[in-house]
Amino acid sequence: MMCPVELSRAKWSGWYTPLLVAGVYALVLGVIAALCQPSERVRYDVTCHHLPVIKTFASQWPTPDLRNYLVATTPAYHLVLSLVDRFISDHVLLLRLTGSVFALLLAATMARQVGRIELITPLLVSLYVVSAGIYLLPEDAAWWLVAMLIGLCLGNTRNKSFYWLAGCALGALVMFRQTHAWAGLPIIVAACYGQTGDALKTRMMRAAVCVTPAVIALGVFVVMWGGLTPPAFQSDAPPSSANLEIIRYGGLSPTPPAFTLALLGVYGLFFVGGFIGTKPRYAWWIAGVCVGVALAIITPSTLENPFRDYGIWRYLVKMPIVGDRSIAFIALAGLGGGIVAAMASVMGSRDRAILGAVLFGFVIAHLPNPMIWQRYYEPFVLILLAYAASRVPQSGNRIASRARVLLPLSLALALLGVTLISLK
């Protein structure tokens, strides 16, 4: 039997590496913040939206007005920083340092849950994660909670603590970013997978109770705002190029599924090293390619749209075009569909069901949004690939062992280069 001291050491030993990763990441973010300047987009978002809302909430404590403000997301991030502004210091540097804590929590959580540093490094050096980590942007807070929920769902769901933790995380996530309400789906799948009869009913009831606070919170904001965003962001203006697509397709954009798969095609190639020496089900791979191609053909990939002026869109629209469809976009979506199917074919059925629910929920949640900004998608894709690659059985092939490490690290170097160039 272990003595209390040994039990305490065993309990905390699993956090040594995550805390080390968070410490190193803090140094990296500090160096980038000292040497680089925010991009034009980041500067605009901070000065015209996020910082003014933080200052407004700070001046309104203890009763901040949540009915209408100049940010399109739920207000938790801005409320947290407004507390710092009001009761500690209103210095912008302190606000930025406080905001960076969410990036460090994301790094520590991914290191803890994924367990392989090379798989999470591309995410941590992504332009969109770094920007939110050193400037006043709320994205990293939401991605931290998304990563935590995926890890919880892939872990042990037999303990009642799972439902408490998942419920609290989902409720907080909806308060930080309402579009991530989809994360309730993998909680339900994880709780109910493999259950039958009375056990299934019990798990379904627990899962329902678990997601209810988040549903209530979202409902309160929808009623308060009269929609899914504050009134300032509910467009009643005449149709423009920014919303042509969603108008054309009856309120839903067909692009998110294909764009998500296209990014999975671009980045997924760097996470398939573990496949070397394994035998994925080729029928699944072919089916995945066909689904990806079909989804990409459905949507025009050259539509004049100001929300497609950066990231991979900048290059896709310059590739050969046939019938308003980018051939490169179709190929990447097909490749992404194939990679997803191949990974799914070799992982355990429970992992496959949970990560499938994660991907499905994310895509469905973005269908009403015509703003196909890469910053909304890239961190999710890198989180999903890190978890998926960590759940793929590893072969003893020497080449595979090297590829599993070198491919993600090479992607990380490329993404770091993009980040430094963008924030020069």
N, C-alpha and C positions, 0 to 999 in steps of 0.2 A: 504494500500500500504506500502511495506517495504521501510525503509529508506536506503540510500547507505551503511551505516555501516552494517545493518542487511543483505543486499544482499551479501556483501563481506563475512560475517561470514557464511552465508548459502552456498556460493560457495566453501569455504575452509573446511567446517565441514566434508565433505566426505573424506578428506585427512588426518584427524587426526590419524585414525587407521592405514592406510598404512604407514605413516611416523613413527609411533610408532613401527610397525612391522619391518621396515627397520632399525631403530635404535637398536632394540633388536638383530636383525640378524647381524648387524655389530659387536656387542659385542661377539656374538657366534662365528662368523668367526675369530675374533681376538684371542679368547681363543684357538680355534682349531689350528690356525696358530702358536701360541706361543708354544703349547704343542706337536704338531705332526710334522712329517717329510713327504715329498712327497713320494708317492709310486715310484717304479722303473719305471713304465710306464710314470708317470707324469714327473719325473726327466729327462728322456730321451727326451720326447717331448719338454720340456722347453729348455733344454740345447742344443739340436741338431737341433731344428726347430724354435720355436717361438721367443726365445730371440735373436738368431743370425739374424733373419729376421727383428726384431724391430731395432736392432743396424745398420743393413745395410741400411734400409730405412732412419734412422736418419742421417746417413752420406751422404745420397744422396739428402736430401732436398735442393732446392725445386722441384727436378725432380726425385723422386724415380722410379726405374726401376721395372715396374709391369709385364714385359713380362715373367720373369721366376724367381722364388724364391722357397725356401725350405719349403713351406707350401702348402697344397693341397686346401686351401679355398681362396675365394676372400679376399682382403687385408685390409678391413676397420679397423679391430681390431688392426692390426699391424701398420697401418698408424696413428691411434689415439695415440697409445703409443709411436710411434717414434717422434711425435710432442713434447710429454712430455720429452722424452729423449734428444731431440735436443735443445729445447728452455727453459726448466725449470731445469731439473736435470737428469743425467744418472744413478742415484742410483737405483738399482734393487728394493729396498723396496718401493720407490715412484712409480715405474712402477706397482708393485703388488697392491699397494693401489689404484692406478688409475683403474686398471683392476677390482678391487673388486666393483667399483661403479656399474658395470653392474649387478652383483649379487644383490645388494641392489635395483636397479631399477626393477629387476625381482620380488623381494619380495614385493615391494610396489605396483607394477602393479597387481600382483595376489591378494593381499589383497584387493585392490580397486575393481577389477572386479569380483572376486569370492564372496567376502563378508563374508566368513566363515574361520576363521584362521585354524581350525582343518583340513580342506580339503587341504590347501596349505603346511602344515607343512611337510608331507612326501617328497614333492618336495624339500623343502629348506634344508633338512638334507641329501638328497641323496648324495652319494659319488661323483657323477659326477658333481653335481651342486656346492658342497662345494669345490672340487678340483679346478674347474674353478674360484671360487670366491676368493681363497687365493693364487693361483699360476698363472703364465702367460699363461693361456689357454683361447681360444676365445669363448668357447661354450655358456657361460652365456649371452653374448651380443646377440647372435642369439636367444636363448630361450626367452629372454626378449621381443624381437620384435615379436616372434611367439605368446607369451601370449598376448601381446598388440593387435595384429591383430585379434585373436580369440575373445577377449573381445569386440573390435569394431564391429565385424561382428554380434555378438549376441545382440548388443545394437541397438540404433536407427539409421537406414540407410536412413531416409527420408531427413535429413539435408545435404546440400552440404558439410558441414564440414567433414562428414564421408569420402567422396571421397578424400578430401585433406589429411586428417590424414592417411587413409588407404594407399593411394598412396605413401606418404612420408615414412611410416613405411615399406611398401613392398620394396620400392627402397633401403632403408637402409639395410633391411634384406638381400637382394640379394648381397649387397656390403660386408656384414659380412660373409655370407655363401651361396654359389650359389645353393646348393641342396635344400634350402628352397624356391625356386621359386614356389613350389607347393602352397604356401599360397595365391597366386592369385586366386585359385579356390574358396575358401570360400568367398572371396570378391565378386566374380561374383554371386555366389549363394545367398548371403545375399542381394545384390542389386536387383536382379531380382525376388526373391521369391514372389509369390502371385501376380505378375503383369501380365497384359494382354494388348494387343493392343498397342496404342501409348505410354502408360506409360511404357510398357515393352521395347519398342524400345529406349525410353529415358534413362531408367535405364541401358540397355545394352551398350549404347553409353558412358554413364558416367563411367561405370565399365571398359570399354575398355580403355578410356583415363586414368583412375586411374592406371591400371596395365602396361600401355605402357612404362613409364620410367624404370621400373624394367626389362621389356623385352629388352629394348634397352641396358641397362647396362650389362645384361647377354650376349647379343649378342656381345657387344664390347669385353668382356673377351674371349668368345669362339673364335672369329676371331683372337684376339691377341695371344691366347695360341695354337690355332689349335685344341682345344678340350675343355672339361669341367673342366679340371684342368691344372695348369701350366705344361709345358713340362717335368719338372723333375719327375712328377708323372704319366706320360702317359707311361704305361708299354709296351715296345716292346721286353721284354725279353722272353725266352722260357717258355712254360707252367709250372707252379709249383703248389704245393698243395694249394697255396693261391688263385689261380684263376681257379682251376679245375671246380668248380661248374658253374661259369659264362660261361666258355667255353662249358661245357657239355650241357647247356640249351640255346645255341645260343645267348649269349650276355646278357641274363637276368637271375637274380637269383630268384628261386621260393621261397626262404626262408623268405624274409622280411614280407609277409603277415602273415604267420603262426607264426613267431617269435614275431611279434607285438601282435597278439592275445594271444600268450602264456604269455607274460608279462602282458597283460590285465587280463588274468586269475589269475596270481599270485597276482597282486596288486588290481585287481578289487574287490576281496572278502572283502577288507577293506573299500570299498566305497558303499556297498549295504545296509547299515543299514537303509537308508531311504525307502527301499522296504518293510520293515516289516509293515504289515497292509495294503499294497497296493495290487492291482490285476494286475500284468503285463500280457500281452497276451502270453499265454503258447505256442501258435503256433509259435510266433516270437522266443521265447526262444529255442524251438526245432530246428527251422530252423537255428538259429545262431550256435547252437552246431554242427549241421551237416556241415555247411559251414566251421567252424573251424577245425573239424576233417578231412574234405576233403582236405583243404589247407595243413594241417600237413602231411597227407599221401603222397601228391605229392612230397615232398622234403625229401631226406635222411637227417636224423638228427644225424648221426654218422660219417659224412664225415670227413676224416683227414684234418683239416684246422687250421692253427695257429691263425685264427681270432675267434676261438671258444674255447679258453683255459681259460676263466674266466666267472664270473657271473653265471647265471643259467645253462649255457652250461656245466660247470664243473660237475654239478650234474646230468643233463639229460642224458649224455652219459654213466653214471654208472648205470642207470636204465635198466630194461629188454628191450632187443632189439629183434625186429622181422623184418627181411628183411631190415636191415639198417635203421629201423625206431624206434625211442625211444617211447615206449608206454606212458611214462610220458609226453613227448613233445606233443604227439597227444591229450592226456587227457587235458593238460593245454590249448592248442589251442582251443579245443572244449569248455572248460569252459569259456575262454575269449570271444569266439563268442557268447555264451549264455548270458554272462553278458552284452555285447554290445547291443545285440538284446533286452534284457529285459529292459535296461535303455531307449533304443530308443522307446520302445512300450508305455512308460508312460509319456514321455516328449512331449512338444508341437511340432507340425509338423514343424514349422520354425526352432526351435532349433535342431530338428532331422536332417533336411536337411543340416544345416550349419555344425554341428559337424560331420555328415556323410561325407561331403565334405572335412573336415579337415583330417579325418582318411584316406579316399580314396586317397587324394592328397599326404599325407605323405608316404603311402605305395608304391604308384606308383613311386614316386620320388626315392625310394630306391631300386627298382628292378635292376637297372644296377650295383649295388654295392655289390660285394661278401663279403665285410668286415662286417659281422653281429656282430659288436661290441655292447655290451649292452649299452655303453656310448652314442651311437648314438640314442638309442631307449628309455631308461628308463625315462629321463626327459620329453620327449614328452608324454609318456604314463601317467605319473603322472599329467602333465598339463591337458591332455584330461579328465582324470578321475575327477579331481577337478572341471572343468567346467561342465562336465556331471552331477555329483552328485549335483551341485548347481542348476541345472535346473530341477531336478526330483521333482515332487510335494511331499510335506511332509505330512505324515499321523499324526494324533494326538495320535498315539500309544506311550505309555510311554516307552516301550522297544525300539521302533524305535528311539525315541528322544535321549536315552542314547547311542544306537549303532551308531548313526550318528556321535557322538563326539568321543566315546571311540575307535571304530575300526580304524579310520584314525590316531589317536594319538598312538595307539599300533603299527601300521605300522611305524610311525615316529620314535618311540623308537628303533624298530628293525633296521631300515635303519641308524639311528644315530650310533648304535652299529657297523654295517658293516663299516661305514665311519671311526670311530675311530680306529677300528682294522686294516683297510687298510692303514691308515695314521699314524700308531703308530711309 
